[in-house]
Amino acid sequence: MNVKHGGHRLEALHVLADMLQKNGVDRLRLRWQEPMSKHTSFRIGGPAQLLYTARRTELPLVLKACTEMELPLHVMGNGTNLLVRDGGVDGLMLQVAAQCNDVQINGRTIYAEAGAMLPHVARMACSEGLSGLEFACGIPGTLGGAVVMNAGAYGGQMDMVVTTVWALDRDGNEHCFQNGEIGFAYRHSMFLNQPWIVTRVEMTLAEGDKASILSRVDQFTKERLAKQPLDKFSAGSTFKRPLGYFAAPMIEQAGFKGMRLGGAQVSDMHAGFLVNADNATARDMLALIGMVQRRVYGLYRVRLEPEVQIWGKD
């Protein structure tokens, strides 16, 4: 079925929803015209044509069906690094989070599903006296999203602890990748630009002194509270760190700290964070991102690249 035409796409989505319900999927996990503002930390975004909260065992069937029906497919975790445009997203928005979050620890090895929240996994590890994930205790996304983006903070990154990743291709076939095959780089992995869905992750940590580990976590938490606008709706650091520079000082020196455009604002606490200060639209946020990029480039000849993922239509 060709679904490039909007009517055919809607028909295909209904066929997919009916198929899922016949396979035991509760209709509460299938939401039509669901505002993405309810599912992103920015609290911004138009509707997903169909949002489906999936369990890992259901993913192969869904992926195969979407491929066969040529349905647009978007995969999200907890929405903490995502800006959805005001026009929303066509096709299927596949949410891998609440229903895909099992975590097991065996010695120094952690085996977890991609929808597990990264801070939860990190704190479980720390409570077992395992070191290596202290940096992740304040990163609010899912484990799968953290692997895809090679998330990091305080000198740590996911590529330092990940040993094996399992992922599905768009036909629903599972593949296994070792660390060296994943193409990890700063805020990047092979999964970022490839049609793969991370489903499971294995990490190997180091044994450590539990009191020292928890002390580091406490220190990082205090630093976050002191320096980051955690009381505002944001997607964390809006821009990647440019090679040889830091984004926040350049943005501040360009005169943007605290600046507002519509409901969007450059945080007056940390200029690297753009926040939803007052019912911002995606148009507000994207316009402010563009203003910051142009001004910083004009002053420093440095291009700021968004770290946040931008999806959807105007």
N, C-alpha and C positions, 0 to 999 in steps of 0.2 A: 504494500500500500504506500503510495507516494503522498507525503503529508506536507509538501512545501506550501500548498495552499492552506490558508487558515482553517477553512471548514473541514478539510480532510484531516488536519492535525487534531482538531477537537474531536472528531469522530474516532480517530485512533486512540486518543487519550481515554475516551469512554470505554473502548474495547479493552485497553490495558487495565483500567480500573475494575471492570467487570471480571477480567481474568484473575486479578489479584484477590478479589473478594471470594471468588470461587475456590481459591487456593488457601483460604482461611485468614486473609488479611482483614483486620477490623477496619471498618469504614472510617473510624476516628483517626486512623493513620493516613487517610487520603483526604486532602483538603483542597477544594476547588477555589480558585481565585483568592489564594491565601496571601494577605499582605506580608511582604518580606520585612517590613518594619517590625513585625513581631518576632522575627527570627535572626536579626542582626544586632550586634552590640552598638552600632551606630543609631539604631532605632529609625532607620531610613529605608525606603524601598517600596516600589509598587508591587503588584500581585504576581505571584507565581501561578501560571495557568493551572498546574496541578502539583501540589507538594505531597511527597510520599515519604514517611518516616519508615525506613527499612531495617529489617534484621539481616544479619550477614548471610544467613542461609537462603534468604529470598533474592539476593542480589543477582546470581547467575540467570535466573529466569527473567528478571526485569531487564537486564542488559541485553539479553538475546532478543527479547520482544521489541525493545526500543530500536535495536539495529535493524531487525526485519521490517519494522514499520517506519523506519527513517525518522523517528521522533527526536527532536532536539532534547538533549539530556545534559543537565547540570548537576554536579555533585558538590554538596556542602557538608561541613561538619557542624560546628556550633555557631557559625556566622560571626566570629570575632575578628575576622580579617577580610570582611566583605562589604562592599558598597554596591547596592542594587539601584539602578536608575529608576526614575519615577514611573516610567512606562511598564515596569515589571519585566518578567521573563517568560517567554513562550516555551511550550513543551513541558517536560517533566523536571521538576526540582527534586532531586533525590537527597534526602537528609540522612546522613550516617552519623548518628550520635546516640540518642537515648536508648535505642533498641539494639545497640551493637557495642557493648561496653564491658565485657568480661575481662578481668585481670587476674593473672596467676603468677605467683613468685615461687621459684624453685632454686634455692641456693642464691647464686649471684645473677641468675637469669630471670628476667621478667618477660612474660608472654601475655600480650593484651590485644583485644580487638580495637579497631581503628576509632571507634566512636567513644572510647573511654576518654574522660577529661584529663588533659595532661597534668594539671595540678594534683588531681586525685592520685594518678599513677606515681607522680614524683613523691608525694607525701607518704604513700604506702612504702615506697622504697626507702625513704629516709627513716621511717619508723622501724624498719627491719635492719637498720645499720648499714645500708648500702649507699655508697657515694657515687656521684656522677650526674644525678638529676637535680641537685640543689637549685641550679639556675632556673629550672622549669616550674618551680612551685608557684610562681606568680603569673605564668603565661596562660591566659584563660581559654585557649582553644582545645580541640580534640587532639589525641595522639596522631591520628592519621593526617590531619591538617598540619601538625607540627613537622611530620616527616616530609610531606610534600613541599613545604616552605623552608625546610631545614631551620626551624625556629631556634632562636638562641637569645641569651642574655648573660651578662656578667661573666663573659669569657667562655661560656659553654654553648654548645650547639648539639642538635640531635645526631649529627653524623659522628660525634664522639662516643655515642653509646649504642647506636643501632647496629645490630649484627645482621639481621635478616628481615626482609619485608615480603609479604605475600600480597599480590594484587591481581585483580581481574581485568581482562581485556574487554572490549565492547561486545564480544560474542559470549561473555560469561565464563571464559576459560581462565583457570587460575595459574599464575606463574609465581615463581619464587626467585628473589633477587638477594644476593649477598651485598654487603656494604659497598664494596668496590665497584659494583655494577650499577649503582644507583645514580651516579653522576652528581654527587653532593657538591655544592659550592655555596657561597654566601647567599642565603635566602633563596636557595634553588635546589631542585632535584630533577631527575628525568621525568618525574610524574607531573611536574608543573605544566609542561607543554605537550604531554602525551595522553591519549585516551585510556588511561589506566585508573582503576579505583583501588586504593590501598585498603585492605581488609584486616590484616593482622600484622603485628610487629613483634619482633624479638629483640630484646636489649640485654647487654651484659654489663654489669656494674662492678665496682670494686668494694670489697669489704672495708669498713671504716669504723671509727669511733662514733657511736651514736650521738653522744653529747656534742661533739665537734660538728657533726653533720647538721644537727638541729640548730646549733648556734649560727652556722652559715645561713641557713634558711631564714632564721630570725633577722639576721643582718640585712639580707636582700629584701625582706619584706618591709623593714623600716625604711630602707632607701627608696623603695617604690612609693610608699606612702608619703614620704617627704618631697619627692621630686616629680611624681606623675599625677595627672588629674583623674584619679580613679573614681571620683564622684561624678564624672561627666560621661555622657555617651560618646564613645570613640571606638576606633579599631586599633588602638595602640599606636605605635609609631607609624605615621602616615607614609613616610618616605624611607627608602633604603639608605644605608650609609654610603655616601659616595667615596670612592677610593681616595684615601688621603685626606678626607675631610669628615666633619660631622654636620649633619643637616640642621640640627636645632640652633647652634650658634649662628650659622649663616642666615637662617630665617629671622632670628632675633635681630641681628645686625642690619638686616634689610628693612627693619621697622615693622615687621608683621606681628610681633608678639602681642596677643590680645585683640588683634584686628578682627572685626566681624563683617560678614557679607550675608545678608539675609539672616537665617538662623544658624549659619555655620560660623565657627570662630577658630582662630589660631589660639590655642590655650595660653592664658596669661600666666600659667604655672610652668609649662614646658612647651617651647615653640615647635618641637617635633611632633606634637599631638594636635591634630585638627579635631574639634569636638562639635557635637550637635548641641548648641547652647540653648536653642529655642525653636523647636519644631522645624528644624532645617529640612530642606528638600535635597535630593541628590543633585539637582541643578545648582543649588547654593554651594554644596560641598565641592562639586567638580569645578565650579567657577573660581572658588577660593584656592583650590589646588593649582589651577592653571595660573592664577595671579602670582602665587608663591614661586612656582617654577620659572615663570618669565622674569620676575624680578631678581631671583637668585642667579639665574643664568646671565642676566644683564650685568650684574655686579661682579660675579666670580668666574663666569664662563664654565660653570658646573651645572650639569643637567641632573635635577632631582628626579629619580624614578620612583613612582608610587610603590610602596610595599603592599598596600591594600589591593585586593582584587576587585576589579570593576566589571560588573555584569549588567546585561539587560539593555532595554531600549528607552529612548527619551519619551 
